[in-house]
Amino acid sequence: MKVKITTLVENSVGIGGSRGLIGEHGLAILIETGKHRILFDTGQYLALENNARVLGSDLASINTVVLSHGHYDHTGGLSHLLACNSDFSFYAHPDVFARKLIKRKGRYKGIGIPVSKMDLVKKGVKLILDTVPVEIAPQILTSGEIPLESDFESVAEGFFVEKDGRRVPDMLADDQALILKTGKGPVVVVGCSHRGIINTLNRVQKIIGRKSIYAVMGGLHLVKTTGAKLETSMRYLQRFNLEKIVVGHCTGSHAIQALYARFKDKVVLNTVGNTITF
């Protein structure tokens, strides 16, 4: 299967990129294969509509939306999408609509999805909410819920969710990846890897029954990972025999430098407008 992947939303715009593109803290990736136009995440709000227009990507032709998790910087662009298109299937974990918060300096701030489940239903969007892997098109499937199995990865502190009127730590059970079975090998698209990039890739291995993964693309959430823990992550990443590592968003500059040092030219800094064909 041949796949074209275009980054519509990322933290930054690459040098030499098209004039008029804007970066924002968020992620949205357009995946095109045959008749399928899949939007993986939707960015924070403003960048999706602007960058899609500048790049000539018609949001009205999107027929599938997959959300990696329910944080605003991955779901905020849904408002713009719904303004021009509601004829799509929507894939996510059931917890994606939970009221999510972050605690900073003793205060809670809402960081959840700005569109409700009922908003989508009223628009006629087809909802597919599941915790297990779901095939969304031939050779393309979600990872489903990612087990917390490694002994060195954990969900970052400070994230909360409201349950039964109480604020409890959010274990980000809704965090999931997208698996593309391309002609070059498996490509894994991730949002923030809140459940751990190694846990995520281990999950993918079990689903596809293959040890090697050709590429990983998205945010690795290593922004606060340093020292021995970062070295362990680098060592485990080598076990997947990755040929391409396309990273940005929440990966963190320190971790990206470590990735460059370890994997050399296999590493690509992802920016708005970046297009890759697998």
TIGU-929186 format. One record per residue (C-alpha): y negated, z negated, x negated; residue in three letters; chain. Coordinates in nm, 3 decimals, m for minus. Example, Ala and Ser with C-alpha at 12.3 -4.5 7.8 and 13.67 -1.06 7.14 Angstrom:
<north 0.450, up m0.780, east m1.230, rest ALA, kette A> $
<north 0.106, up m0.714, east m1.367, rest SER, kette A> $
This chain:
<north 0.000, up 0.000, east 0.000, rest MET, kette A> $
<north m0.344, up 0.098, east m0.132, rest LYS, kette A> $
<north m0.624, up m0.148, east m0.062, rest VAL, kette A> $
<north m1.001, up m0.126, east m0.112, rest LYS, kette A> $
<north m1.183, up m0.459, east m0.139, rest ILE, kette A> $
<north m1.562, up m0.490, east m0.123, rest THR, kette A> $
<north m1.751, up m0.818, east m0.164, rest THR, kette A> $
<north m2.020, up m0.840, east 0.103, rest LEU, kette A> $
<north m2.129, up m1.201, east 0.039, rest VAL, kette A> $
<north m2.122, up m1.397, east m0.286, rest GLU, kette A> $
<north m2.346, up m1.643, east m0.465, rest ASN, kette A> $
<north m2.510, up m1.375, east m0.678, rest SER, kette A> $
<north m2.584, up m1.005, east m0.705, rest VAL, kette A> $
<north m2.463, up m0.830, east m1.017, rest GLY, kette A> $
<north m2.704, up m0.674, east m1.268, rest ILE, kette A> $
<north m2.750, up m0.312, east m1.173, rest GLY, kette A> $
<north m2.643, up m0.373, east m0.814, rest GLY, kette A> $
<north m2.794, up m0.182, east m0.522, rest SER, kette A> $
<north m3.155, up m0.273, east m0.445, rest ARG, kette A> $
<north m3.188, up m0.478, east m0.131, rest GLY, kette A> $
<north m2.868, up m0.678, east m0.174, rest LEU, kette A> $
<north m2.904, up m1.055, east m0.150, rest ILE, kette A> $
<north m2.688, up m1.342, east m0.269, rest GLY, kette A> $
<north m2.627, up m1.667, east m0.088, rest GLU, kette A> $
<north m2.392, up m1.961, east m0.136, rest HIS, kette A> $
<north m2.100, up m1.820, east 0.058, rest GLY, kette A> $
<north m1.824, up m1.565, east 0.063, rest LEU, kette A> $
<north m1.729, up m1.259, east 0.270, rest ALA, kette A> $
<north m1.485, up m0.993, east 0.157, rest ILE, kette A> $
<north m1.413, up m0.662, east 0.333, rest LEU, kette A> $
<north m1.055, up m0.538, east 0.299, rest ILE, kette A> $
<north m0.980, up m0.178, east 0.397, rest GLU, kette A> $
<north m0.636, up m0.025, east 0.423, rest THR, kette A> $
<north m0.570, up 0.274, east 0.646, rest GLY, kette A> $
<north m0.691, up 0.195, east 0.997, rest LYS, kette A> $
<north m0.733, up m0.176, east 0.922, rest HIS, kette A> $
<north m1.079, up m0.317, east 0.839, rest ARG, kette A> $
<north m1.038, up m0.687, east 0.773, rest ILE, kette A> $
<north m1.325, up m0.927, east 0.710, rest LEU, kette A> $
<north m1.211, up m1.231, east 0.514, rest PHE, kette A> $
<north m1.476, up m1.500, east 0.574, rest ASP, kette A> $
<north m1.831, up m1.419, east 0.688, rest THR, kette A> $
<north m2.073, up m1.586, east 0.447, rest GLY, kette A> $
<north m2.335, up m1.843, east 0.538, rest GLN, kette A> $
<north m2.566, up m1.649, east 0.768, rest TYR, kette A> $
<north m2.823, up m1.397, east 0.644, rest LEU, kette A> $
<north m2.641, up m1.204, east 0.372, rest ALA, kette A> $
<north m2.358, up m1.050, east 0.577, rest LEU, kette A> $
<north m2.569, up m0.828, east 0.801, rest GLU, kette A> $
<north m2.812, up m0.733, east 0.525, rest ASN, kette A> $
<north m2.554, up m0.651, east 0.260, rest ASN, kette A> $
<north m2.323, up m0.466, east 0.498, rest ALA, kette A> $
<north m2.617, up m0.244, east 0.596, rest ARG, kette A> $
<north m2.726, up m0.182, east 0.236, rest VAL, kette A> $
<north m2.370, up m0.102, east 0.129, rest LEU, kette A> $
<north m2.305, up 0.121, east 0.430, rest GLY, kette A> $
<north m2.030, up m0.099, east 0.573, rest SER, kette A> $
<north m2.029, up m0.085, east 0.953, rest ASP, kette A> $
<north m1.964, up m0.433, east 1.093, rest LEU, kette A> $
<north m1.899, up m0.281, east 1.434, rest ALA, kette A> $
<north m1.582, up m0.122, east 1.295, rest SER, kette A> $
<north m1.429, up m0.454, east 1.182, rest ILE, kette A> $
<north m1.105, up m0.501, east 1.376, rest ASN, kette A> $
<north m0.978, up m0.822, east 1.217, rest THR, kette A> $
<north m1.144, up m1.143, east 1.098, rest VAL, kette A> $
<north m0.959, up m1.401, east 0.888, rest VAL, kette A> $
<north m1.119, up m1.736, east 0.805, rest LEU, kette A> $
<north m1.012, up m1.930, east 0.497, rest SER, kette A> $
<north m1.142, up m2.259, east 0.642, rest HIS, kette A> $
<north m1.408, up m2.397, east 0.872, rest GLY, kette A> $
<north m1.707, up m2.461, east 0.642, rest HIS, kette A> $
<north m2.043, up m2.301, east 0.726, rest TYR, kette A> $
<north m2.069, up m2.094, east 0.406, rest ASP, kette A> $
<north m1.755, up m1.906, east 0.512, rest HIS, kette A> $
<north m1.814, up m1.894, east 0.888, rest THR, kette A> $
<north m2.191, up m1.874, east 0.948, rest GLY, kette A> $
<north m2.199, up m1.495, east 0.952, rest GLY, kette A> $
<north m1.986, up m1.490, east 1.266, rest LEU, kette A> $
<north m2.308, up m1.507, east 1.469, rest SER, kette A> $
<north m2.431, up m1.178, east 1.322, rest HIS, kette A> $
<north m2.089, up m1.017, east 1.362, rest LEU, kette A> $
<north m2.064, up m1.116, east 1.729, rest LEU, kette A> $
<north m2.406, up m0.963, east 1.794, rest ALA, kette A> $
<north m2.267, up m0.618, east 1.715, rest CYS, kette A> $
<north m1.891, up m0.652, east 1.757, rest ASN, kette A> $
<north m1.652, up m0.867, east 1.959, rest SER, kette A> $
<north m1.360, up m0.624, east 1.956, rest ASP, kette A> $
<north m1.161, up m0.792, east 1.683, rest PHE, kette A> $
<north m0.866, up m1.026, east 1.635, rest SER, kette A> $
<north m0.949, up m1.366, east 1.486, rest PHE, kette A> $
<north m0.700, up m1.543, east 1.257, rest TYR, kette A> $
<north m0.744, up m1.901, east 1.142, rest ALA, kette A> $
<north m0.585, up m2.247, east 1.129, rest HIS, kette A> $
<north m0.624, up m2.449, east 1.453, rest PRO, kette A> $
<north m0.840, up m2.705, east 1.269, rest ASP, kette A> $
<north m1.104, up m2.444, east 1.182, rest VAL, kette A> $
<north m1.313, up m2.554, east 1.485, rest PHE, kette A> $
<north m1.306, up m2.925, east 1.397, rest ALA, kette A> $
<north m1.641, up m3.101, east 1.348, rest ARG, kette A> $
<north m1.670, up m3.106, east 0.970, rest LYS, kette A> $
<north m1.917, up m3.312, east 0.767, rest LEU, kette A> $
<north m2.011, up m3.388, east 0.411, rest ILE, kette A> $
<north m2.132, up m3.731, east 0.293, rest LYS, kette A> $
<north m2.407, up m3.741, east 0.035, rest ARG, kette A> $
<north m2.616, up m4.041, east m0.062, rest LYS, kette A> $
<north m2.472, up m4.234, east 0.227, rest GLY, kette A> $
<north m2.565, up m3.975, east 0.490, rest ARG, kette A> $
<north m2.343, up m3.739, east 0.685, rest TYR, kette A> $
<north m2.437, up m3.375, east 0.734, rest LYS, kette A> $
<north m2.259, up m3.123, east 0.954, rest GLY, kette A> $
<north m2.108, up m2.834, east 0.756, rest ILE, kette A> $
<north m1.872, up m2.687, east 1.015, rest GLY, kette A> $
<north m1.841, up m2.353, east 1.187, rest ILE, kette A> $
<north m2.154, up m2.277, east 1.396, rest PRO, kette A> $
<north m1.962, up m2.077, east 1.658, rest VAL, kette A> $
<north m1.737, up m2.257, east 1.906, rest SER, kette A> $
<north m1.392, up m2.153, east 2.017, rest LYS, kette A> $
<north m1.530, up m2.097, east 2.367, rest MET, kette A> $
<north m1.804, up m1.868, east 2.230, rest ASP, kette A> $
<north m1.534, up m1.638, east 2.092, rest LEU, kette A> $
<north m1.321, up m1.657, east 2.405, rest VAL, kette A> $
<north m1.619, up m1.564, east 2.626, rest LYS, kette A> $
<north m1.683, up m1.261, east 2.405, rest LYS, kette A> $
<north m1.325, up m1.146, east 2.454, rest GLY, kette A> $
<north m1.217, up m1.204, east 2.094, rest VAL, kette A> $
<north m0.840, up m1.238, east 2.054, rest LYS, kette A> $
<north m0.764, up m1.573, east 1.887, rest LEU, kette A> $
<north m0.454, up m1.626, east 1.674, rest ILE, kette A> $
<north m0.457, up m1.987, east 1.553, rest LEU, kette A> $
<north m0.153, up m2.103, east 1.359, rest ASP, kette A> $
<north m0.041, up m2.332, east 1.078, rest THR, kette A> $
<north 0.234, up m2.099, east 0.953, rest VAL, kette A> $
<north 0.208, up m1.760, east 0.780, rest PRO, kette A> $
<north 0.113, up m1.482, east 1.022, rest VAL, kette A> $
<north 0.142, up m1.108, east 0.957, rest GLU, kette A> $
<north m0.187, up m0.951, east 1.061, rest ILE, kette A> $
<north m0.104, up m0.595, east 0.951, rest ALA, kette A> $
<north 0.179, up m0.428, east 0.760, rest PRO, kette A> $
<north 0.203, up m0.587, east 0.414, rest GLN, kette A> $
<north m0.082, up m0.831, east 0.491, rest ILE, kette A> $
<north m0.030, up m1.192, east 0.597, rest LEU, kette A> $
<north m0.188, up m1.533, east 0.588, rest THR, kette A> $
<north m0.049, up m1.816, east 0.377, rest SER, kette A> $
<north m0.060, up m2.067, east 0.660, rest GLY, kette A> $
<north m0.114, up m2.432, east 0.574, rest GLU, kette A> $
<north m0.087, up m2.504, east 0.202, rest ILE, kette A> $
<north 0.121, up m2.809, east 0.098, rest PRO, kette A> $
<north m0.035, up m3.060, east m0.141, rest LEU, kette A> $
<north 0.244, up m3.062, east m0.398, rest GLU, kette A> $
<north 0.097, up m3.057, east m0.750, rest SER, kette A> $
<north 0.032, up m3.393, east m0.913, rest ASP, kette A> $
<north m0.305, up m3.293, east m1.061, rest PHE, kette A> $
<north m0.478, up m3.125, east m0.766, rest GLU, kette A> $
<north m0.637, up m3.302, east m0.472, rest SER, kette A> $
<north m0.891, up m3.234, east m0.200, rest VAL, kette A> $
<north m1.238, up m3.326, east m0.324, rest ALA, kette A> $
<north m1.391, up m3.648, east m0.196, rest GLU, kette A> $
<north m1.694, up m3.644, east 0.031, rest GLY, kette A> $
<north m1.558, up m3.415, east 0.301, rest PHE, kette A> $
<north m1.510, up m3.570, east 0.645, rest PHE, kette A> $
<north m1.403, up m3.465, east 0.993, rest VAL, kette A> $
<north m1.459, up m3.628, east 1.329, rest GLU, kette A> $
<north m1.141, up m3.730, east 1.509, rest LYS, kette A> $
<north m1.133, up m3.938, east 1.826, rest ASP, kette A> $
<north m1.493, up m4.041, east 1.767, rest GLY, kette A> $
<north m1.427, up m4.156, east 1.409, rest ARG, kette A> $
<north m1.524, up m4.001, east 1.078, rest ARG, kette A> $
<north m1.219, up m3.971, east 0.854, rest VAL, kette A> $
<north m1.163, up m3.795, east 0.519, rest PRO, kette A> $
<north m1.101, up m3.425, east 0.572, rest ASP, kette A> $
<north m0.786, up m3.308, east 0.392, rest MET, kette A> $
<north m0.886, up m2.947, east 0.469, rest LEU, kette A> $
<north m0.553, up m2.862, east 0.630, rest ALA, kette A> $
<north m0.723, up m2.546, east 0.761, rest ASP, kette A> $
<north m0.759, up m2.408, east 0.407, rest ASP, kette A> $
<north m0.554, up m2.089, east 0.374, rest GLN, kette A> $
<north m0.532, up m1.767, east 0.174, rest ALA, kette A> $
<north m0.468, up m1.401, east 0.254, rest LEU, kette A> $
<north m0.176, up m1.220, east 0.088, rest ILE, kette A> $
<north m0.192, up m0.845, east 0.026, rest LEU, kette A> $
<north 0.126, up m0.668, east m0.086, rest LYS, kette A> $
<north m0.029, up m0.379, east m0.279, rest THR, kette A> $
<north 0.127, up m0.105, east m0.488, rest GLY, kette A> $
<north 0.025, up m0.294, east m0.802, rest LYS, kette A> $
<north 0.175, up m0.620, east m0.678, rest GLY, kette A> $
<north 0.071, up m0.920, east m0.468, rest PRO, kette A> $
<north m0.304, up m0.985, east m0.443, rest VAL, kette A> $
<north m0.415, up m1.325, east m0.315, rest VAL, kette A> $
<north m0.761, up m1.360, east m0.160, rest VAL, kette A> $
<north m0.888, up m1.719, east m0.139, rest VAL, kette A> $
<north m1.198, up m1.877, east 0.011, rest GLY, kette A> $
<north m1.251, up m2.208, east m0.170, rest CYS, kette A> $
<north m0.896, up m2.315, east m0.263, rest SER, kette A> $
<north m0.974, up m2.664, east m0.132, rest HIS, kette A> $
<north m0.603, up m2.752, east m0.135, rest ARG, kette A> $
<north m0.582, up m2.646, east m0.502, rest GLY, kette A> $
<north m0.545, up m2.299, east m0.653, rest ILE, kette A> $
<north m0.207, up m2.386, east m0.805, rest ILE, kette A> $
<north m0.081, up m2.527, east m0.475, rest ASN, kette A> $
<north m0.206, up m2.206, east m0.312, rest THR, kette A> $
<north m0.032, up m1.971, east m0.553, rest LEU, kette A> $
<north 0.287, up m2.178, east m0.541, rest ASN, kette A> $
<north 0.278, up m2.137, east m0.163, rest ARG, kette A> $
<north 0.237, up m1.762, east m0.199, rest VAL, kette A> $
<north 0.532, up m1.742, east m0.439, rest GLN, kette A> $
<north 0.757, up m1.909, east m0.185, rest LYS, kette A> $
<north 0.639, up m1.683, east 0.097, rest ILE, kette A> $
<north 0.685, up m1.353, east m0.088, rest ILE, kette A> $
<north 0.983, up m1.456, east m0.301, rest GLY, kette A> $
<north 0.826, up m1.333, east m0.626, rest ARG, kette A> $
<north 0.723, up m1.520, east m0.937, rest LYS, kette A> $
<north 0.450, up m1.286, east m1.059, rest SER, kette A> $
<north 0.121, up m1.237, east m0.873, rest ILE, kette A> $
<north m0.090, up m0.938, east m0.973, rest TYR, kette A> $
<north m0.434, up m1.072, east m0.885, rest ALA, kette A> $
<north m0.627, up m1.359, east m0.732, rest VAL, kette A> $
<north m0.976, up m1.316, east m0.590, rest MET, kette A> $
<north m1.232, up m1.562, east m0.452, rest GLY, kette A> $
<north m1.340, up m1.921, east m0.511, rest GLY, kette A> $
<north m1.108, up m2.149, east m0.712, rest LEU, kette A> $
<north m1.301, up m2.472, east m0.646, rest HIS, kette A> $
<north m1.293, up m2.581, east m1.010, rest LEU, kette A> $
<north m1.667, up m2.651, east m1.014, rest VAL, kette A> $
<north m1.619, up m3.022, east m1.093, rest LYS, kette A> $
<north m1.294, up m2.985, east m1.287, rest THR, kette A> $
<north m1.322, up m3.053, east m1.661, rest THR, kette A> $
<north m1.126, up m3.179, east m1.960, rest GLY, kette A> $
<north m0.751, up m3.231, east m1.937, rest ALA, kette A> $
<north m0.740, up m3.148, east m1.567, rest LYS, kette A> $
<north m0.904, up m2.810, east m1.623, rest LEU, kette A> $
<north m0.672, up m2.740, east m1.916, rest GLU, kette A> $
<north m0.374, up m2.818, east m1.694, rest THR, kette A> $
<north m0.501, up m2.575, east m1.430, rest SER, kette A> $
<north m0.542, up m2.302, east m1.694, rest MET, kette A> $
<north m0.190, up m2.363, east m1.825, rest ARG, kette A> $
<north m0.035, up m2.345, east m1.479, rest TYR, kette A> $
<north m0.231, up m2.029, east m1.394, rest LEU, kette A> $
<north m0.061, up m1.856, east m1.687, rest GLN, kette A> $
<north 0.276, up m1.903, east m1.518, rest ARG, kette A> $
<north 0.186, up m1.654, east m1.245, rest PHE, kette A> $
<north 0.145, up m1.365, east m1.493, rest ASN, kette A> $
<north m0.188, up m1.268, east m1.338, rest LEU, kette A> $
<north m0.330, up m0.930, east m1.441, rest GLU, kette A> $
<north m0.667, up m0.974, east m1.271, rest LYS, kette A> $
<north m0.871, up m1.286, east m1.186, rest ILE, kette A> $
<north m1.180, up m1.204, east m0.980, rest VAL, kette A> $
<north m1.378, up m1.525, east m0.932, rest VAL, kette A> $
<north m1.710, up m1.665, east m0.822, rest GLY, kette A> $
<north m1.850, up m1.883, east m0.542, rest HIS, kette A> $
<north m1.715, up m2.240, east m0.598, rest CYS, kette A> $
<north m1.525, up m2.170, east m0.920, rest THR, kette A> $
<north m1.805, up m2.314, east m1.135, rest GLY, kette A> $
<north m1.963, up m2.178, east m1.454, rest SER, kette A> $
<north m1.774, up m2.419, east m1.681, rest HIS, kette A> $
<north m1.439, up m2.316, east m1.532, rest ALA, kette A> $
<north m1.531, up m1.946, east m1.545, rest ILE, kette A> $
<north m1.604, up m1.984, east m1.918, rest GLN, kette A> $
<north m1.264, up m2.150, east m1.962, rest ALA, kette A> $
<north m1.098, up m1.866, east m1.770, rest LEU, kette A> $
<north m1.269, up m1.607, east m1.993, rest TYR, kette A> $
<north m1.154, up m1.795, east m2.303, rest ALA, kette A> $
<north m0.793, up m1.809, east m2.182, rest ARG, kette A> $
<north m0.746, up m1.479, east m1.997, rest PHE, kette A> $
<north m1.003, up m1.255, east m2.171, rest LYS, kette A> $
<north m1.067, up m0.920, east m2.000, rest ASP, kette A> $
<north m0.844, up m1.007, east m1.706, rest LYS, kette A> $
<north m1.134, up m1.212, east m1.569, rest VAL, kette A> $
<north m1.404, up m1.049, east m1.356, rest VAL, kette A> $
<north m1.712, up m1.232, east m1.228, rest LEU, kette A> $
<north m1.734, up m1.148, east m0.860, rest ASN, kette A> $
<north m2.076, up m1.051, east m0.723, rest THR, kette A> $
<north m2.219, up m0.889, east m0.409, rest VAL, kette A> $
<north m2.127, up m0.521, east m0.395, rest GLY, kette A> $
<north m1.827, up m0.549, east m0.626, rest ASN, kette A> $
<north m1.558, up m0.301, east m0.517, rest THR, kette A> $
<north m1.199, up m0.302, east m0.640, rest ILE, kette A> $
<north m0.907, up m0.080, east m0.540, rest THR, kette A> $
<north m0.552, up m0.210, east m0.574, rest PHE, kette A> $
